[in-house]
Amino acid sequence: MTTARKKAVNVSLDADLVVQARAYGIGLSQTLEEALREKVRQSRLEQWQRENREAFEAQNAELADHGLWSDGARLW
């Protein structure tokens, strides 16, 4: 695994939440980085789905109209 270059940033967080996180030994930087990484992943997925919605709909219509090419070859 490669080490990503780090950038110092300022964030504002709920003060009570920070106290609680520290009390449980939760590292703020790592936790925020993991949450942000997941949020970015989810946003990319949603964007890809929006960009490809027409293709999904066209493929679904094709399958609804004509079925799978292998439908006739099934033995079950």
Secondary structure, DSSP 8 states (H G I E B T S, - for coil): --------------HHHHHHHHHTT--HHHHHHHHHHHHHHHHHHHHHHHHTHHHHHHHHHHHHHH--TTGGG---
